[in-house]
Amino acid sequence: MRLLVCAAVLMSAMSAQADEGATAKENSCQAQSDIVAKAVEMRRSGKREGRVKRTLAKDASIAEEFQPAVPLLVGWVYTLPKADLKLEPGAAYLTTCLEQ
């Protein structure tokens, strides 16, 4: 009986921890996909890669913890063919990130 109670408590704690981890992952993926979406929009409007990096580095809506990812994500957006920008890379990035 004692073993069953311990197992139930352990399973409950693991489930809560998994939920917290999933929420953190969802928040992280969403923040990164928002950066991608902003970079795509700026690229569509004709902004150059360097300017987009500088602009997003100063963007107050991007949390400080995601600032190091800005140059990498913007660089990735600028490797995409222009035709792919119509396919909403931000949403595709979010889906792929959540699946990992």
Buried (B, 14 or more C-beta within 10 A) or exposed (E): EEEEEEEEEEEEEEEEEEEEEEEEEEEBBBBBBBBBBBBBBBBEEEBEBEEBBBBBEEEEEBEEEBBEBBBEBBEBBBEBEEEEBEEBBBEEBBEEBBEE
